[in-house]
């Protein structure tokens, strides 16, 4: 949902380094950095609060009203980047970017396919494929959509939808190449294999018809051998 805002209270970190970040994580905090017009600010945020802020309707594109040390003043920010523990799955570091609400930003937005089960190509056994899972957009921070839906319900086998076929809300500009394929319906893999097998079989049959059987030459060779034996006698 575009325009979703949520408050996020963080603490400024006086100490940095790997030892400090390990200590914070053990205590349930996520270390991070808030980037803005001035110098970056080292921060930490309670993991549960960060999870709450990023799992609302705005998702990863929510506007975060960041308040440092409970000072009361908030800084509109967006999620710039984050790192996840590959084993435990929790967020281990977060980068926030302070933004101006009256200036456009660039963001990567998830593409969600809808209507795939109704597509004629899928009903005929075709395979729905999604070649592009995110679209790059330019918009005001409050206008960045949480996701972009693409209706694929009319696709037949062999059809595709490109970036130029995507509809976005007013005020949102797509930055990707308009000719890039986002989704398509391809023929079933088994059907393609059968076509290849049939084609190979036909080629083999044609090649066999063009060859003279080796057995046909044997009687002539035997007859010539017999005549030669008779001449010697």
C-alpha positions in Angstrom: 0.0 0.0 0.0 1.5 3.3 -1.1 1.9 6.0 1.5 2.1 3.6 4.5 4.0 5.2 7.4 5.1 3.8 10.6 7.1 5.1 13.5 10.4 3.5 14.4 12.3 4.4 17.5 16.1 3.7 17.4 19.1 4.4 19.6 22.3 6.0 18.5 25.3 3.8 18.9 28.4 5.4 20.5 30.5 2.3 19.9 31.0 0.3 16.7 32.9 -2.7 15.6 32.3 -6.5 15.4 32.4 -7.0 19.2 29.8 -4.4 19.8 27.5 -5.7 17.0 27.7 -9.2 18.4 26.7 -7.9 21.9 23.7 -6.0 20.4 22.5 -9.0 18.5 22.6 -11.2 21.7 20.5 -8.6 23.4 17.9 -8.7 20.6 18.9 -5.5 18.8 19.8 -5.0 15.1 22.8 -2.7 14.4 22.5 -0.4 11.5 23.2 3.0 9.9 21.0 5.9 9.1 22.1 7.8 6.1 21.0 11.4 5.4 22.2 14.7 4.2 25.0 14.9 6.8 27.3 12.2 8.3 25.9 8.7 8.7 24.6 7.9 12.1 25.3 4.5 13.7 22.1 3.2 15.2 20.5 0.1 16.8 16.9 -1.0 16.8 15.0 -3.7 18.7 14.5 -6.6 16.3 10.8 -7.0 17.2 10.2 -3.3 16.4 12.0 -3.5 13.1 10.0 -6.6 12.2 6.8 -4.9 13.1 7.7 -1.8 11.0 8.6 -3.9 7.9 5.7 -6.4 7.9 2.9 -3.9 7.8 0.8 -3.0 4.7 3.7 -0.9 3.3 6.1 -3.8 3.6 9.7 -3.0 2.7 8.6 0.2 1.1 6.9 1.8 4.1 8.0 5.2 5.1 9.8 4.9 8.5 9.4 7.9 10.7 12.7 7.4 12.6 13.0 8.8 16.0 16.5 8.8 17.6 16.8 8.3 21.3 13.2 9.3 21.9 14.1 13.0 21.1 10.6 13.5 19.6 11.9 14.7 16.2 11.3 12.2 13.4 13.2 11.7 10.1 11.2 10.2 7.2 13.3 7.3 5.9 13.2 4.2 3.8 14.8 0.8 4.0 18.0 1.1 1.9 19.5 -2.4 2.5 19.5 -5.2 5.0 21.4 -8.4 5.7 20.0 -11.7 6.9 21.6 -14.5 8.8 21.7 -17.4 6.3 21.3 -20.0 9.1 18.9 -18.4 11.6 17.1 -16.2 9.2 17.0 -13.1 11.3 18.1 -9.6 10.2 21.7 -8.9 11.2 22.2 -5.4 9.9 20.0 -2.7 8.4 20.7 0.5 6.4 18.1 3.3 6.4 18.1 6.3 4.1 16.6 9.6 5.1 14.4 11.0 2.3 12.5 14.2 1.4 8.8 13.4 0.8 8.7 16.0 -2.0 11.5 14.4 -4.0 11.3 11.2 -6.1 13.3 8.2 -5.3 14.2 4.9 -7.1 12.9 1.6 -5.7 12.6 -2.0 -6.7 9.0 -3.3 -6.4 7.9 -6.9 -6.4 5.8 -8.1 -9.3 2.8 -10.3 -8.4 1.1 -12.4 -11.2 -2.6 -12.7 -10.9 -5.1 -14.8 -12.9 -2.6 -17.5 -13.9 -5.0 -20.3 -13.2 -7.5 -18.8 -15.7 -5.0 -18.3 -18.5 -6.0 -20.3 -21.6 -2.4 -21.4 -22.1 -2.2 -22.8 -18.6 -5.6 -24.6 -19.0 -4.2 -26.3 -22.1 -1.2 -27.6 -20.1 1.2 -24.7 -20.7 3.7 -23.5 -18.1 3.4 -20.0 -16.7 6.9 -18.5 -16.2 7.9 -15.3 -14.5 11.1 -13.9 -16.0 11.1 -10.6 -14.0 10.2 -10.6 -10.3 10.9 -7.0 -9.6 10.5 -3.7 -11.4 12.5 -0.6 -10.9 10.3 2.5 -10.4 10.7 6.2 -9.8 8.1 7.9 -7.6 7.7 10.1 -4.5 8.4 8.2 -1.3 4.7 8.1 -0.4 3.7 6.9 -3.8 5.9 3.9 -4.2 3.6 0.8 -4.3 4.2 -2.1 -2.0 3.8 -4.4 -5.0 2.7 -4.3 -8.7 0.1 -6.7 -9.9 0.2 -8.1 -13.5 -2.9 -9.8 -14.9 -1.9 -12.8 -17.0 -5.3 -14.4 -17.3 -5.5 -13.8 -21.1 -2.2 -15.5 -22.0 -2.2 -18.4 -24.5 0.7 -20.7 -25.1 3.5 -18.7 -26.7 2.2 -15.4 -25.4 4.2 -13.0 -23.2 3.8 -9.8 -21.4 6.5 -7.1 -21.4 7.3 -4.2 -19.2 5.4 -2.0 -21.6 2.2 -4.0 -20.8 2.5 -3.3 -17.0 0.1 -0.7 -15.6 1.3 1.4 -12.6 -0.5 4.0 -10.5 -0.4 7.6 -11.5 2.8 9.3 -10.4 4.9 6.1 -10.7 7.4 5.7 -13.6 8.8 2.4 -14.8 12.6 2.5 -15.4 13.2 -0.9 -17.0 13.5 -1.6 -20.7 9.9 -1.6 -22.1 10.7 -4.7 -24.2 11.9 -6.8 -21.3 9.6 -9.9 -20.9 8.0 -10.1 -17.4 5.9 -13.2 -17.8 5.1 -15.8 -20.5 3.3 -19.2 -21.1 5.4 -21.8 -22.7 4.5 -25.2 -24.2 4.7 -28.2 -21.8 8.2 -29.7 -21.6 6.9 -33.2 -22.4 5.3 -32.0 -25.6 8.5 -30.4 -26.7 10.4 -33.7 -26.0 7.9 -35.7 -28.1 8.2 -33.3 -31.0 12.0 -33.7 -30.9 11.7 -37.5 -30.8 9.3 -37.5 -33.7 11.5 -35.2 -35.7 14.6 -37.4 -35.0 12.7 -40.5 -35.9 11.6 -39.1 -39.3 15.1 -38.0 -40.1 16.4 -41.5 -39.3 13.8 -43.1 -41.5 14.6 -40.8 -44.4 18.3 -41.5 -44.0 17.6 -45.3 -44.0 15.5 -45.0 -47.2 18.4 -43.4 -49.0 20.9 -46.2 -48.2 21.2 -49.4 -50.3 20.9 -52.5 -48.2 24.3 -54.2 -47.7 22.7 -57.7 -48.3 21.7 -56.8 -51.8 25.4 -56.9 -52.9 26.0 -60.4 -51.5 24.3 -62.5 -54.3 26.3 -60.7 -57.0 29.5 -61.2 -55.1 28.7 -64.9 -54.7 27.9 -65.3 -58.4 31.2 -63.7 -59.5 33.1 -65.9 -57.1 31.5 -69.0 -58.6 32.3 -68.0 -62.2 35.9 -67.3 -61.2 36.2 -70.8 -59.7 34.8 -72.3 -62.9 37.4 -70.5 -65.1 40.2 -71.9 -63.0 39.0 -75.5 -63.6 
